[in-house]
Each structure stands twice: as C-alpha cells, then as structure tokens.
C-alpha cells in the first residue's frame, strides 16, 4: 500500500518510454517472478504460449493483466 501505482498511460507515444520503465519496475516489485518473466520475454523474438503456464508463472501473468487492465479502465 505504500508503493504508489504506476501512472495511467494515455496512449501518447512521447510518454511511452517513461511509462513503460515505471510500470516495469512496479511489476517487478509487486511480483518478483513477473519481473524475471518480463525480462525474458523482452529478450526473445519467439512467441511464448500462455496455455502452458502454471503455478507462479500463471499467477504473475494474472498480476500483469490486472495492472494493465486497471490502467486502461482508469483512462476511459
């Protein structure tokens, strides 16, 4: 609760870099596995199927989905 949420992304290309860095850091702090998974995904060009995720990996993906969903809903 002491950690502030990342700002809402308004879709402006000029704000993408700052928003993505802050949001990536927030994700890594709120769920350690999520930070590692995001780094792995960013460094590969291969598609990673979501259907095979389980345990901590699936939990991390749900956490990311919730963070992004909240950001998108807040700007409507």
DSSP file (Angstrom, degrees, kcal/mol; ACC not computed):
  #  RESIDUE AA STRUCTURE BP1 BP2  ACC     N-H-->O    O-->H-N    N-H-->O    O-->H-N    TCO  KAPPA ALPHA  PHI   PSI    X-CA   Y-CA   Z-CA
    1    1 A X              0   0    0      0, 0.0     0, 0.0     0, 0.0     0, 0.0   0.000 360.0 360.0 360.0 -23.1    0.0    0.0    0.0
    2    2 A X        +     0   0    0      2,-0.1     2,-0.6     0, 0.0     0, 0.0   0.735 360.0  84.6 -77.5 -21.2    2.9    2.3    0.5
    3    3 A X  S    S-     0   0    0      1,-0.0     2,-0.1    23,-0.0    23,-0.0  -0.719  82.0-130.7 -84.9 121.7    4.0    1.8   -3.1
    4    4 A X        -     0   0    0     -2,-0.6     2,-0.1     1,-0.1     3,-0.1  -0.390  23.1-110.4 -70.7 148.2    2.2    4.1   -5.5
    5    5 A X        -     0   0    0      1,-0.1    -1,-0.1    -2,-0.1     3,-0.1  -0.399  39.9 -95.3 -73.3 154.6    0.6    2.6   -8.6
    6    6 A X        -     0   0    0      1,-0.1    -1,-0.1    17,-0.1     3,-0.1  -0.324  50.5 -94.0 -65.8 155.7    2.1    3.5  -12.0
    7    7 A X        -     0   0    0      1,-0.1     2,-0.2    -3,-0.1    -1,-0.1  -0.259  44.9 -95.5 -66.8 158.1    0.6    6.4  -13.8
    8    8 A X        -     0   0    0     -3,-0.1     2,-0.6    66,-0.1    -1,-0.1  -0.503  35.7-126.9 -71.1 142.8   -2.2    5.8  -16.4
    9    9 A X        -     0   0    0     -2,-0.2    66,-0.1     1,-0.1    -1,-0.1  -0.834  18.4-167.9 -95.3 123.6   -1.0    5.5  -19.9
   10   10 A X        -     0   0    0     -2,-0.6    -1,-0.1     2,-0.1     3,-0.1   0.393  47.0-105.8 -93.5   3.8   -2.8    7.9  -22.2
   11   11 A X        +     0   0    0      1,-0.3     2,-0.4     2,-0.0     5,-0.1   0.395  70.0 145.7  91.7  -4.1   -1.5    6.4  -25.4
   12   12 A X    >>  -     0   0    0      1,-0.2     3,-1.3     3,-0.1     4,-0.6  -0.550  45.0-146.8 -72.6 123.7    0.9    9.3  -26.2
   13   13 A X  G >4 S+     0   0    0     -2,-0.4     3,-1.1     1,-0.3     4,-0.5   0.846  97.0  60.6 -59.4 -35.1    3.9    7.9  -28.0
   14   14 A X  G 34 S+     0   0    0      1,-0.2     4,-0.3     2,-0.1    -1,-0.3   0.752 106.8  46.4 -65.4 -23.4    6.1   10.6  -26.3
   15   15 A X  G <> S+     0   0    0     -3,-1.3     4,-2.4     1,-0.1    -1,-0.2   0.490  87.6  91.8 -95.8  -4.9    5.2    9.2  -22.9
   16   16 A X  H <X S+     0   0    0     -3,-1.1     4,-3.1    -4,-0.6     5,-0.3   0.910  82.1  51.3 -59.8 -47.6    5.7    5.5  -23.7
   17   17 A X  H  > S+     0   0    0     -4,-0.5     4,-2.0     1,-0.2    -1,-0.2   0.941 114.5  42.0 -59.8 -50.4    9.3    5.2  -22.6
   18   18 A X  H  > S+     0   0    0     -4,-0.3     4,-2.2     1,-0.2     5,-0.2   0.934 117.0  48.1 -61.8 -46.0    8.8    6.8  -19.1
   19   19 A X  H  X S+     0   0    0     -4,-2.4     4,-2.7     1,-0.2     5,-0.2   0.917 111.5  49.3 -62.0 -44.2    5.5    4.9  -18.5
   20   20 A X  H  X S+     0   0    0     -4,-3.1     4,-2.4    -5,-0.2    -1,-0.2   0.879 110.9  49.3 -67.1 -37.1    6.9    1.6  -19.6
   21   21 A X  H  X S+     0   0    0     -4,-2.0     4,-2.1    -5,-0.3    -1,-0.2   0.940 114.9  44.1 -65.8 -47.0   10.0    1.9  -17.3
   22   22 A X  H  X S+     0   0    0     -4,-2.2     4,-2.3     1,-0.2    -2,-0.2   0.917 116.1  47.1 -63.9 -43.9    8.0    2.9  -14.3
   23   23 A X  H  X S+     0   0    0     -4,-2.7     4,-2.5    -5,-0.2    -1,-0.2   0.891 110.6  51.8 -67.7 -39.8    5.4    0.2  -14.9
   24   24 A X  H  X S+     0   0    0     -4,-2.4     4,-2.1    -5,-0.2    -1,-0.2   0.914 111.6  47.3 -62.0 -43.3    8.0   -2.5  -15.5
   25   25 A X  H  X S+     0   0    0     -4,-2.1     4,-1.9     2,-0.2    -2,-0.2   0.910 111.2  51.3 -64.8 -42.3    9.7   -1.6  -12.2
   26   26 A X  H  X S+     0   0    0     -4,-2.3     4,-2.4     1,-0.2    -2,-0.2   0.918 109.9  49.9 -60.6 -44.2    6.3   -1.6  -10.4
   27   27 A X  H  X S+     0   0    0     -4,-2.5     4,-1.8     1,-0.2     8,-0.3   0.908 109.6  50.8 -61.7 -43.0    5.5   -5.0  -11.8
   28   28 A X  H  < S+     0   0    0     -4,-2.1     7,-0.3     1,-0.2    -1,-0.2   0.849 112.9  46.4 -65.5 -34.1    8.9   -6.4  -10.7
   29   29 A X  H  < S+     0   0    0     -4,-1.9     3,-0.3     1,-0.2    -1,-0.2   0.886 113.5  47.0 -75.3 -39.2    8.4   -5.1   -7.1
   30   30 A X  H  < S+     0   0    0     -4,-2.4     2,-0.3     1,-0.3    -2,-0.2   0.769 130.5  16.3 -77.0 -24.6    4.9   -6.3   -6.7
   31   31 A X    >X  -     0   0    0     -4,-1.8     4,-1.4    -5,-0.2     3,-1.1  -0.779  66.2-159.3-150.2 100.6    5.6   -9.8   -8.0
   32   32 A X  H 3> S+     0   0    0     -3,-0.3     4,-1.5     1,-0.3     5,-0.2   0.839  94.3  53.1 -52.5 -40.2    9.3  -11.0   -8.2
   33   33 A X  H 3> S+     0   0    0      1,-0.2     4,-2.4     2,-0.2    -1,-0.3   0.849 103.4  59.0 -64.8 -32.9    8.5  -13.7  -10.8
   34   34 A X  H <> S+     0   0    0     -3,-1.1     4,-2.7    -7,-0.2    -1,-0.2   0.904 102.3  52.1 -64.6 -41.8    6.8  -11.2  -13.0
   35   35 A X  H  X S+     0   0    0     -4,-1.4     4,-1.9    -8,-0.3    -1,-0.2   0.922 111.9  45.9 -60.0 -44.4   10.0   -9.0  -13.3
   36   36 A X  H  X S+     0   0    0     -4,-1.5     4,-2.0     2,-0.2    -2,-0.2   0.902 113.5  49.3 -65.5 -41.6   12.0  -12.0  -14.3
   37   37 A X  H  X S+     0   0    0     -4,-2.4     4,-2.6     2,-0.2    -2,-0.2   0.901 109.2  51.7 -65.8 -40.7    9.4  -13.2  -16.8
   38   38 A X  H  X S+     0   0    0     -4,-2.7     4,-2.4     1,-0.2    -1,-0.2   0.907 109.3  50.3 -63.6 -41.2    9.1   -9.7  -18.4
   39   39 A X  H  X S+     0   0    0     -4,-1.9     4,-1.0    -5,-0.2    -1,-0.2   0.901 111.5  49.2 -62.1 -40.5   12.9   -9.5  -18.9
   40   40 A X  H  < S+     0   0    0     -4,-2.0     3,-0.5     1,-0.2    -2,-0.2   0.923 111.9  47.3 -65.0 -44.8   12.9  -13.0  -20.5
   41   41 A X  H >< S+     0   0    0     -4,-2.6     3,-1.3     1,-0.2    -2,-0.2   0.895 109.2  54.2 -64.8 -40.2   10.0  -12.1  -22.9
   42   42 A X  H 3< S+     0   0    0     -4,-2.4    -1,-0.2     1,-0.2    -2,-0.2   0.751 107.4  51.9 -66.3 -23.0   11.7   -8.8  -23.8
   43   43 A X  T 3< S+     0   0    0     -4,-1.0     2,-0.4    -3,-0.5    -1,-0.2   0.333 102.3  68.8 -98.2   8.1   14.9  -10.5  -24.8
   44   44 A X    <   -     0   0    0     -3,-1.3     0, 0.0    -4,-0.2     0, 0.0  -0.943  55.7-159.4-128.0 149.6   13.3  -13.1  -27.1
   45   45 A X        +     0   0    0     -2,-0.4     2,-0.3     2,-0.1    -1,-0.1   0.377  67.4 102.4-100.7   1.4   11.7  -12.9  -30.5
   46   46 A X  S    S-     0   0    0      1,-0.1     2,-0.1    -5,-0.1    -2,-0.1  -0.680  78.7-113.6 -89.8 136.9    9.9  -16.3  -30.1
   47   47 A X        -     0   0    0     -2,-0.3     2,-0.6     1,-0.0    -2,-0.1  -0.443  24.7-147.2 -65.5 139.8    6.2  -16.4  -29.1
   48   48 A X        -     0   0    0     -2,-0.1     2,-0.2    -7,-0.0    -1,-0.0  -0.945  14.8-132.2-112.7 113.4    5.6  -17.8  -25.7
   49   49 A X        -     0   0    0     -2,-0.6     3,-0.5     1,-0.1     4,-0.0  -0.434   8.4-156.0 -68.5 133.3    2.3  -19.8  -25.4
   50   50 A X  S >  S+     0   0    0      1,-0.2     3,-1.6    -2,-0.2    -1,-0.1   0.722  82.1  76.6 -79.9 -21.9    0.2  -18.8  -22.4
   51   51 A X  T 3  S+     0   0    0      1,-0.3    -1,-0.2     3,-0.0    -2,-0.0   0.744  91.1  54.0 -62.3 -25.0   -1.6  -22.1  -22.3
   52   52 A X  T 3  S+     0   0    0     -3,-0.5    -1,-0.3     2,-0.0     2,-0.2   0.405  82.1 113.2 -92.6   3.4    1.3  -23.9  -20.7
   53   53 A X    <   +     0   0    0     -3,-1.6     2,-0.3     4,-0.1    -3,-0.0  -0.528  37.8 161.0 -78.6 140.4    1.8  -21.5  -17.8
   54   54 A X    >>  +     0   0    0     -2,-0.2     3,-1.3     4,-0.0     4,-0.7  -0.935  42.6   3.0-146.7 171.1    1.1  -22.8  -14.3
   55   55 A X  H 3> S-     0   0    0     -2,-0.3     4,-2.1     1,-0.3     5,-0.2  -0.216 127.9  -0.4  56.7-130.7    1.9  -22.0  -10.7
   56   56 A X  H 3> S+     0   0    0      1,-0.2     4,-2.4     2,-0.2    -1,-0.3   0.825 133.7  56.5 -63.6 -33.8    3.9  -18.9  -10.1
   57   57 A X  H <> S+     0   0    0     -3,-1.3     4,-2.0     2,-0.2    -1,-0.2   0.923 109.1  45.0 -65.1 -44.1    4.1  -18.1  -13.8
   58   58 A X  H  X S+     0   0    0     -4,-0.7     4,-2.2     2,-0.2    -2,-0.2   0.894 112.8  52.0 -65.9 -39.4    0.4  -18.1  -14.3
   59   59 A X  H  X S+     0   0    0     -4,-2.1     4,-2.1     1,-0.2    -2,-0.2   0.900 108.5  51.1 -62.7 -41.6    0.0  -16.0  -11.1
   60   60 A X  H  X S+     0   0    0     -4,-2.4     4,-2.3     2,-0.2    -1,-0.2   0.897 109.2  50.5 -63.5 -41.2    2.5  -13.5  -12.5
   61   61 A X  H  X S+     0   0    0     -4,-2.0     4,-2.5     2,-0.2    -1,-0.2   0.891 109.5  50.6 -65.1 -39.8    0.6  -13.2  -15.8
   62   62 A X  H  X S+     0   0    0     -4,-2.2     4,-2.4     2,-0.2    -1,-0.2   0.901 109.3  52.0 -63.5 -39.4   -2.7  -12.6  -13.9
   63   63 A X  H  X S+     0   0    0     -4,-2.1     4,-2.2     2,-0.2    -2,-0.2   0.926 110.7  47.2 -62.1 -45.7   -1.0   -9.9  -11.9
   64   64 A X  H  X S+     0   0    0     -4,-2.3     4,-2.6     2,-0.2     5,-0.3   0.916 110.6  52.2 -62.6 -43.8    0.3   -8.2  -15.1
   65   65 A X  H  X S+     0   0    0     -4,-2.5     4,-2.8     1,-0.2    -2,-0.2   0.926 110.1  48.7 -57.7 -46.1   -3.1   -8.5  -16.7
   66   66 A X  H  X S+     0   0    0     -4,-2.4     4,-2.4     2,-0.2    -1,-0.2   0.902 110.9  50.1 -62.5 -42.1   -4.8   -6.8  -13.6
   67   67 A X  H  X S+     0   0    0     -4,-2.2     4,-1.7     1,-0.2    -1,-0.2   0.934 115.3  42.5 -62.3 -46.1   -2.2   -4.0  -13.6
   68   68 A X  H  X S+     0   0    0     -4,-2.6     4,-2.2     2,-0.2    -2,-0.2   0.876 112.8  53.2 -69.9 -37.1   -2.7   -3.2  -17.3
   69   69 A X  H  X S+     0   0    0     -4,-2.8     4,-2.7    -5,-0.3     5,-0.2   0.925 108.7  49.6 -62.9 -44.9   -6.5   -3.6  -17.1
   70   70 A X  H  X S+     0   0    0     -4,-2.4     4,-1.9     1,-0.2    -1,-0.2   0.887 110.6  50.7 -61.7 -39.1   -6.7   -1.1  -14.2
   71   71 A X  H  X S+     0   0    0     -4,-1.7     4,-0.8    -5,-0.2    -1,-0.2   0.900 112.6  46.0 -66.3 -40.5   -4.5    1.4  -16.2
   72   72 A X  H >< S+     0   0    0     -4,-2.2     3,-0.5     1,-0.2     4,-0.3   0.905 113.6  48.1 -70.8 -40.7   -6.7    1.1  -19.2
   73   73 A X  H >< S+     0   0    0     -4,-2.7     3,-1.2     1,-0.2    -1,-0.2   0.848 104.5  60.9 -67.4 -34.1  -10.0    1.4  -17.3
   74   74 A X  H 3< S+     0   0    0     -4,-1.9    -1,-0.2     1,-0.3    -2,-0.2   0.773 103.2  50.3 -67.2 -25.4   -8.8    4.4  -15.4
   75   75 A X  T <<        0   0    0     -4,-0.8    -1,-0.3    -3,-0.5    -2,-0.2   0.449 360.0 360.0 -95.2   2.3   -8.3    6.5  -18.5
   76   76 A X    <         0   0    0     -3,-1.2    -1,-0.2    -4,-0.3    -2,-0.1   0.486 360.0 360.0 -77.6 360.0  -11.7    5.8  -20.0
